[in-house]
Amino acid sequence: MPDWQGKPQATTMLQACALAGVDVPHYCYHPKLPTAGNCRMCLVEFGTPAIGPDRKPVLNPDGTPKIVRSVLPYEPGTPRGAIACATPISPGMEIYPGSPPPGRCGRRARIPAHQSSAGLSDLRPGGRMQIAGVFGAIRPGGQQFCGGESPQPKQVDLGPRIVLDDERCILCSRCIRFTRDIAGDDALGFSQRGSQSTLTRFPGKKFDNNYTLNTVDICPVGALTSKDFRFQMRVWFLKESKSVCASCATGCNIVIGSREDKVYRYERVRTRRSTPAGCATMGG
């Protein structure tokens, strides 16, 4: 299947599961961005055909290949997972996306802080947060998180159009990869380490280019917000109308969000062929 640049590459576990109609929870993966694999949310168990001493496949009594689940070499009783977004499939491989996540921790330490700060009314990117559905899918009923929360900065001014609520950030790096690889403006990065890690702009450099608002669109948790729309209206109150952007001659398809004859925002139309860049900031 094609990679984020449209070049042929080996099909990954995540792509194979999507083709089979199976949803694998993920945060950092985006089909139009380079693969980072840093959230570890798409960790899945897998098995490969057993190979005998003669280097031939080992067969079951019914003649089917014997599949051996991957385990940790130093702890044979513990399954060894692989990140589905970056691991290519191989002939005869079996994937078990519905099994209990093998040590799926990733950015879960950041999730409780996000849940307590966002509240139910905000759990939806730019008001439609991906984190709510994924969090419910990976958290068994009754499970609780232990440990304290690490305070993170709030209302961080990144530039003329973007405000960051860092306690919501789960360090997926989508915005970093977008600005570096798509917009060509390497202005964002992580500072500190461990639980103290935060998203920030480079010292002395404002996050200001024609595509900054697109980072709000691709943020899965609503950590990046636009100054002109920030907390002005709940998105489920908005009436969405299809239109065409008139700010330049490109003619991008957009969706206008309005209520009571007042326009609150407009967004690009997401299609399978569209890129994360969408419209330029000067044009939407």
N, C-alpha and C positions, 0 to 999 in steps of 0.2 A: 504494500500500500504506500501511497505518497507520504512524505514527511511534511513538515510545516512549510517548506519551500516548494513543495510539489515534486520533489525528486523521489524516485523509487527507493524503497527501503524494505527491510524485513518487517512483516506484520507483527505487531506487539501483542502481548496478552490482552491489553485493554481494548485494542482495536478488534481482536478476535472475539472477545466477549460482547462488544457492541454489535458486531455482525450477527452474533447468535441471539441477540435480544436480551442479554444479561447486563444489568447495570452494575458497574464497579464504582463504589464511592471514591471520589478524588477531589482535590482542591487545586494543586499547582498545575496539573496538566491542562493544556489548551491546544487543540489541534492545529492552530495557526501560529503557535509559538514554539521555540526550541524546548526540548524536554529537559526539565531540571531534576525531577525525582527527589525533591527535598522535603515534601510533606509526609511521605511514606504512608499516606492514607489508602493507597490502592494496593497495599500488600496482600497477596493472595497465596494460598498453598498450590502446589503443583506436583505432578508426578511424571516420570519419564520411563520409557521401556527399559526393562532390566536386560543387561548384557552379560552373557556367560563368559567363562574363561576362554572359550574358543572365539570370542568376539562376535557371537551370533545371538540374536534375540532369544530370551527365555520365554517359553510359551506356557500358558495355563493348560490344564487337562482338556479344556474344550477347544484348544488350538489358538486362542486369542493371545496377544502379547501380554506378558505380565508387567504391570505398571507398579513402579516403586515410588512411593511418596518421598519427597526430599525432606531430610531431617538435618538437624545440626550435627556436625561430625563429632563434637565434644559432648553432645547431649542427645543421644539417639532417640529419646522419647519425646523430644520437642520438635514440632514441624519447623522447617525452614521456609520462610516466605520469600517472595520476589516481588519487586515493584512492577506492577502490570504495565505502567506507562512506558517503561524503558526496556523491558525484557522481551526479546523476540521469541516467537514460538518455534518449535522444532517438530519434525515428524513423529507422530505417536504420542506427543505430550498431552497430558490431561490437566485441566485447570479446575480448581475447586473454589470458585468465588463465594459460594454460600457457606463455606465452613467457618468455624470460629476464627477470627483474625489472629494469625500467629504473631503475638507480640505487637499488635498494631498500636503504636503509641504516637509516633510522629509528632504532630503539633497538638496533641490532645491536651497538653499542659496549658496551651493558650486558649483552649475552647471554653473552660469555665469562666474565665475573665470576660470573654466575649459575650457569653450567655447572660451574665449578670449585668453587663453594661448596655447591651442592645435592647433587651426586653422583647416581649412577644410582638409588639406592634412594629418593630423594625426588622424582624426576622424574615427578610425577603430579599442581588446586587442593586445598589441605589434604591433600596426599599424592597427588593425581591431577593433576599439573601439565600445563596446556595447552601450556606452552612446549616440552616435549620433542618432541611431534609436529610443531609448527610449525617448530621449529628444524631438524629433519631434513628438512622439506619444502623449505625455502628454501636450505639449505646444500648446494652441490654436493659430490660426493665428493672428498676430498683437499684441499678449500679450507681454508686456515688464516687465523686472524686475526692481524694484526700490531699492535704497540703494547702499551704497558703497561696494567695495570688500575688504575683509580682506587679507592683503598680507601674503603669506605663503612661507616657505623656498623652494629653488630650488636647484637641483643637490646635494641632501643630500647623502653622502656616508654611506650606511648601512652595507656594508661588502665587501669582495673581488670580488663579482660578481654582486651586485645590487646597482643601483642608484635610488633614489626617487625624483620625481618632485612633491612636496607636494601640489602645487597649483592645481594639477589635482585630488588629492585624494578626494573622496566623503564619506570617513569614512564608507565603507561598511563592514570592518573587515574580509573580505575573507582571506587575508593573515595572519591575527592574528589567526583565527580559524584553518587554514591549518597548520601553524607551531606548534600550541599547540596540536591539536587533531590528526593530521595525521603524521607529521614529529617527534613529541615528543620533539620539541625544542622551548620552550616558550620564544622567544627572542624579539617579537614585541608587541607594545601596543600603546594606545593613551595617549597623555599628554595634559595638559591645559583643558579648558572647553569652551562650547559654540562655537562661531565662531572662537575662537582661537585654537580649537582642532587640533592636528597634529599627524600624524603617526610617530613613532620613535622606535628605538631599546632601550633596557634597558641600563642604564648607565654602562659603563665598559664592555659591552658584544657585540661582533661583531655578525652580522647576518651571520653565516657561518655554514652550514650543507650540507649534500649531496643533499638536495631537495630545495635549495633556488631559483633556476631558475624556479621552478614550480609556484612560486608566481607571476612571470611575466605572466605566461600562464593563470592564473585564474583571474588576475586583470581586471575588466570590463572597466576601463577607461585609461589604459596605464600610470598610475602613477608610477608603478614599472617597471624599464627598466634594461635590461642586459647590462653590460659594453662592452661586446664584439660585440654587434650588435647595440648599441644605435645610432640612427639617421644615420646609414651608408647607408641605402637603403630603398626606398619606397617599401612596401611589394607587391604592385600590379605590380611592375616591375619584381618580382622574378618568376622564373619557378619552380614549385613544382613537385618533383619526389618522389615516394614512395620508401622506402628502409628499411633496418634493421640495428639497432644500433650495432656496432661492438666493443664497448668499454668494454663490459662484456659478460658473457655467457647467459644472460637472453634472448637476442634476441628481444628487444622491437621494435615494428613497429614505424617508424619515417617518416617524410616528409622533404626532403632536399630542401632548397630554394637557387637557384643559378641564376646567370646572367652572360652571356658572359664567360662561362667556369670557373667561380669563385664561390665557395660555401660561402654563407654569413651566413647561420644558418640552423639548423635542429630542428624540433619540434616533439613531440610525436603525434601519431595518436589518435584523440579523438573518442572514441566509447561509446556506451551506457554502456558497462561493465567496461570501464576503470575508474581508480580512479584518483583524483586530483594529487596524488603523481607522476604518470607517470614514467619516467626514473629518475634515480639518477643523480645528477649534474655531477658526474665523468663519467657518461655514457650518458650524454645528458641533 
